[in-house]
Amino acid sequence: MTSDKVSIRWKLCAYFIFFAAFLLTLLWLMQTVLLDSIYAIYTKETIKRNSEIISENIDNPELNSLLISISQENEFSIYLLSDDGILKTATERSTSVRIDKASPVFYEYWDLASENGGTYITEVESSGVVTDSGVLLEYDPSHFTGNVPKSNPNKNIIYSRELASAEGSYLLVVISNLEPISSVGEVLRMILTIASFMAFFAGLIFSYIASKGLSSPIRNLSKSAKQLATGDYEVVFSGGGCSEITQLSDTLNNTTQKLRKTDKLRKELLANVSHDLRTPLTMIGGYGEMMRDIPGENNAENIQIIIDETKRLTKLVNDALDLSKLQSGNFNFRPAVFCITDEAYDIVTQFEKLSAGKSRITFIHSGDIYVSADETLVSEAIYNLVNNAVTHSGEDTSVMVRQVVIGKNVRISVIDNGCGIPENELDDIWERYQRGIRSGGGTGLGLAIVSTAIKMCGGTCGVMSKLGQGSEFWIELPIHNN
């Protein structure tokens, strides 16, 4: 079975088990392989630390009590020899060896310490350190509590250090037997064995519960996603467990809402397109048949109706094609520097001529402003806004086009005194076929073309409107600085 076909639940379970096995392996490695080495390192550091304390108190009258305390607390055998061969003090706690206090080997350790900067430390077997001068340590089986064969004695750490006092030079010898770690190690291994079995079964239970808890929200999201794929846009994604899954569910819910809205717009689009296409086609077909079948109906008035409906149909198709071209990215975008003031003035002049005095269109500006954008797109956007304003200006047919500078941008506003737009429709007014109460023979694509065209030019657009008080549509583009 490939890894991409294994559920996340069992993958998480496997990861938890692997992690638990890794920890147990590490514990066993520390116990069986590294315990003796770690204990030896710890003992050496303890000896060095206590030897420093002894060195600082070499002239202290309570030195003997200090040596006894250190020896009892750490199970050390401590010997302090003077340079004239006298054993000043001795505290023996290393019970697995016998110490030959008169052995000349003590002084060989003095020589080793002198050769190594004042201190010397080594590990030796309890069977003894044998030199030409004699034996320092000798194995003593009578002191063992367990059955330890003589052929495999424990190791000892021997530490020697030169000390200087007001009375002369001394040699400090500290011996620590590593025997106790063997019995302790056996106890630890037994405890670790029991703990390993308990940890293994506890790990299985924990990994199953944890993986189920982490994977359940993801499985629920996957189940909801399958419902969404079938076209069920009412599905709700429920997250939980962790912040990432909650964020994912929120994102999917937001996506579902947009898909629901898009699906609604798609259905409305089909209905609107069907209606907008059917009406002119029906008019053209009906008047054509009437002119053919009824004598005297082949007149200029009926022909003009057919021409008007054809123009209306042509505009609808052209607007739909223009919008599709803009939104698909197939438009050949050609940015250039041009005077947006002149562009707006030409469009206003054009509408004044077309209205033949029926509409009063004024253009207010304070000087020429240049922008860098596609002149065709900007011109079409301004044209559509003015056309909408003229169409929906109501009884007060006055329309004002105003150019103002806002920071580093220029804003072209088109203001009418029409019926206005309800507040709940303002957010959707830039979508295709969102004509609302302002529908009046338009294709419903004009504002969608404006929004798409201005965004392509790097600008923004907006609307301010109150029901019954008219509307102000505007586009805003960055000013080009020469």
N, C-alpha and C positions, 0 to 999 in steps of 0.2 A: 504494500500500500504506500503510495507516495505521500510525502509530508503535507502537500496541499489538500489532501483528502481527509486528514486527521482533524477532528474538531478541536477548537481552541480549549475546550474543557479538558480534554485528555492531554493536550500539549502542556497546559499549565500544571496539571497533576504530575506529569513526567518531570517537569522542571523542578517542582518542589521536592519530589523523591530524589532526584539527582543531587539537589543541593543538600538534602539531609544526609545522603550517602557520602557526599564530599566531606561534610563536617565530621561524620563518624570516622571516616578514613583518616582525616587529619588528627583526630583525637587518638586513634590507635597508633598512628605513626609517632606522635609525641610520646605515647606511653611505652611502646615496645622498642623503639629505635633511639629516640632522642632523650628519654628520661634520665638515663645514667649520665649522659654528657651535660645536660642542663643542670642536673644536681651537682655535678663536679664543678661546673663554672660558678654556680651559686655559692658553693662551699669555699672556693678559692677567694671569691670577692668578699665573703664574710670574714675569712681569715685575715685578708689584707686590711679590711676596715678595722678589725679589732686590734691588729698589730699596731696600727696608727694610734689607737687609744692608749695602748700600753707604752708606746714610745713617748707620748706626751706626758705620761705619769710615771716615768722611770725613776724619778727622784721623790715620788710621793710616798710618805710613810705608810699609807694604806695600800701599797702596790700589791701585797700578797692577797689581800681581800679582793682587790679588783681582778687578779688572775683567777682566783677561785670562782668568782661570779661569772666571768667570761667562759671558763671551762665548763661549769655546770649548765649554763644557759645554752651553749652550742655543742656540747659533747666533744670538746677539744682536750687533748693532752698538751700541756704547756710546760716548757722547760726554759729556764733562764740560767745561763752559764757565764761565769766571769772569765776573764782572760788568763787567770792563773789556774784554770782547770777545776774550780770549785763550782758544784751545782748549787746555785743560790736558792732556787725554789723549783718545785715540780708539782704539777697538778695533773694526775693521770685519769683520763676518762675514756680513752680509746681501748676498750676491753678486749678486743680480739688480738692484741699483740702484747708481747713483753718487751720492755725497753731496757737495754743494757746501758745504764746511766754512766758507766765508766768507759764506754766504748770510745776509742779515738775517732770513730766515724763522725761523732758530733763536730769535731774540729775540722774534718774534711768539708762539712757543710758550711763551716765558718769561712773556709777558703773559697768555696763556690759562691757564697754570698758576696765576698770581697771582689771576686772576679766579675760579678754581674751587677756592680753598682750598689752593693749593700744589701740586696735581697736575692733569694733563690727559692724557687718552688718547683716541685716535681711530683709525679704519681709513681708509687712503688707498690709491689705486691707484699702482702703480709708475711710471705715466706722469707722475707728479709732483704736487706741491702748488704751484700757481702763484698768487702774489699780486703785488701791486704792488712788493713788495720783492725778488722774485726766485723761484727754484725751489729747493726743498729736496731732493726726490727726483726722479730722472730714470730712465726705463726704459733698461736696458742689455742688449739681446738677446745680446750676445757672451758673457754669463755663463751663459746657459741651456744645459743639456745636451740638452734636447728641442726639438722644433719648435713653439715657442709663438708664435703670431702677435702682432704688436705691437698689433693692435687689441683684444686681449683679455689685457692684462697681469694679473699676480697682484696681490694686495693686500698691504699692509704695515700693521703696527700701530706707531704712534708714541706713546711715553709720555714725558711731560716732568714733571719734579718739581724744585721749589726745595729746595736744600740749604743749610744754614748750617754754617760751620766757623769755626775760630779765625782763619783768614786772610781770611774774608769770605763772600760769598754765591756760590753756584754753581748752574748749571742742569744737571740730569742728563737726557739724552735717550737713550732706549733704543728701538731699531728692530728689529723682528722681521719677517722676510719669511715670508709664508704659502705660498710656492711649494712647499716640500717636501711639504706634505700632498697636493698634486695627484698627484704620482708615487706616493706611498704609497697614496693612495686607489685608484689603478688596480690596484696589486698586491692590495690588500685586496678589491676587487671581483672580481678573478679568483679569488682564494682562496675568497671567499664563494660564488661560482658553483659551483665544484667541491664545496665543502662542502655546499651546498644540495642538489645531486643525491645526494650520498652520504647526507646526513641524511634525505632523502625516502625513499629505498629502505630505509635502516636503520629508519626510523620505521614503514614498512609491515610489515617483518618483525617488529619488536618489538611493534607494536600487535596483530598477529595472534597472536603467542605469548602476550602478556600477557592479551589478551581471552579466549583459549582457556583459560588457566590460571585466570582469575577466574570464568569462566562455567561451566566443567565441574562444579564442586561444586554450583552452583545447578541445572544441568540434571539432575544425579544426584538431587538432592532432589525436583525436579519429577517425575522418572520414578518415584521411590519413592512420592510422593504420589498419583500415578495408581493405583499398585498398592493403596494404602491405600483409595482411593475405591471399589475393586471389592470391598472387604470382606476383603482380605488383611491381617490384623492381626499377621502374623508378619514383616512387612517391617521392615528396619532402615535407618534414615537415616544416611548417612555424610557428615560435613562435612569441612571442611579449607579451606586457602587463607587464611582470615582468621578472627579471633575471632568476628565477627558470624555467619558461616556455621556455625561450630562450635556457637555458642550456639543457633542456629536448629535445627540437627540434633538437639542434645540435647533441646530443647523438643519437637520432633516425636516423638522416640523416647519421651519421657515421656508425651506425648499418646497415642501408639500403645499403650503399656502400659495406660493408663487405658481406652482404647477396648476393648482386649482383655479387660480385667477387666469392663468394663460389658457387653460382649457375652456373656461367660461368665455374669454375673449375670442377664442377660436370658433366656438359655436356662434357667438354673436357676429363674428366676421362672416361666417358662411351665410348666416341669415341676412345680414346687411348687404353683402355682395349680391346675394340672390335677389333681394328686393330691389337694389339699386340698378341691377342689370335688367331685371324683368320689366320694370316700369318704362324705361325708354324704348326697349325692344318692342314691348306691347304697343306703345304709342306709334312707333314707326310702322310696325306691321299693320295696325288698325287703320291709320290714315292712308297708308299705301293701298290697302284693299278698297277703302272707301273711294279713293280717287280713281281706282280702276273700274269699280263696279257701278258707281253712281254718276250719272252725267252731271256736269256742272260743278263737281266738287274738286276738279283739277284746277285749283286756283292758287294764287300767291300766298294766301293766308295758311292754307293747309300745308303747302310746301315749306313755309317758314317754320311751322310746328315740327315737321320732320327734321329740318336742319337744326333747330334748337335741341331736339332730343338727341340727335346724332352728336352734337357738340358736347352735350352733357355726358353721353356715354363715352365719348373720346376722352374727356377730362378725367372721368373716373378711372378708365384704363391707364391713362398716362400717369395719374397720381399714384396708382397702385404699383406701376412699373418703377416710377422714380423712387418710391419708398423702399421697395424690395431691393433695388440697386444700391441704395444708400446703406441699408441694414445688412446686406450680404457682403459689403466691402468691395463690390465690383465697380464702384464709381471711380473714375479717373480723377483723383484729387490733384488740383493744380493751384497751390498757394502763390499769391502775388501781393505786392503792396498796392493798395488803391485807396481812393478817398471815399469813405463810407458816407460822408455827408452828401457828396454828389450823387451817390447811388440812391440814397433815400429821397433826395429832391427829385430825381428823375421819375421814381415810382409814384410819388405824390402827384407830380404834374401829369403823368399818364392817367391816373385815376380821375383827376379833375376833368380831363378831356372826355373820358369814357362816360362819366356821370352826367355830362351835359348840364351842369348846374344843379342837379338834383341833390348832390351831397357837397357839404363844405369841408374841405380837407386842408388843414393848416400844418405847416412844418416850422418848428421852432428849434433854433440852434444858435450857438455862440461862435462858430468858426469851423473851418475845415479840420476834420480828424482823419488820420490815415491808419489803416489796419493791415495786417498781413494774414490773408486767408484766401479761400477760394471764392472769387468774386461771384461766380454763378450761384453757388450755394447761399451766400449771404443775400444776394439779390432775391433769390426765390423765397428765402425765409421772410424778408421784409415784405415782399409782395403778398405772401399768404396772410401775414398778420394784418396788413392794410385791407386786404380783400375781406377777411373775416369781420373786421371792424365795420366796414361799409355795409356788409350784408346784415349785421346784427345791430346796427346803430339805432333802430327803432324810429319813433316819430321825430326825435331830434337827430337829424342826419349829419350832425357835425362830428368830425373825427380829427383828433390832433395827433400828429407825429412829433415826438420831442427827442432831441439829442442832448444828453448830458454826460459830463465826465465824472466818473466816480473812481477816485484814486488813480490807478494805472489803467483803468478800463473805460471804454465808451459804451454807454447804454442807449439803445434806440427803443423808445416806448411808443406804443400805439394805443391811444385811449379813445374809447367810445362811450356813449351815454345810453347803451341798450339795457336789456333786461337783467344783465348780470348773471353770475353763476353761483349756484348753491355751494356752500363751503365744503360739503361732503363729496363734491364732484371735482374739486380743484386738483387733488392729487392724481386723478386719472385722466385729466383733460388732454394730456399730451399723448395718450395712447390712441392707436388707430381706431376709428369708428366711435370714439367717445364724444358724441355730439350733444348729448344731454338736452336741456331745454332750449339750447341755442340752435338746434337744427333748423335749417331753413333752406334746404335745397343743396347744401354743400355735400362733398363726397365723404366728409368725416376723416380725411387723411391729411388735411392741411397742417394741423398743429403737430402731428406725428412727423411730417416732413421737416417742419421748422426745428423741432427738438433734435432730430437726428443730424440735420445739416449743421446746426450751430455747434453741437458736440464734436463733430468731425473737424470743425475749424478751431477747436480749443476754447470755445466760449460756453456760456450758460444762458439759460432762458427761464422765465418765470411769469407768474400771473398774480395780480391782485384784483379781487372782485368782490362786490357785495350785491346781493340780490336786490334788483330794482334800482341800482345806482350805477350801473355800467361796469366796465372792466378795463384793466390796463395790462396789456401783454408787453413783454420786453425781452430783448436779447442783449447780451453783454459780451464784448470781445476785448482782448488786450490791445492797447494803443501801440502802434508801431513808432519807435523812436528813431529818427534819422541819425 
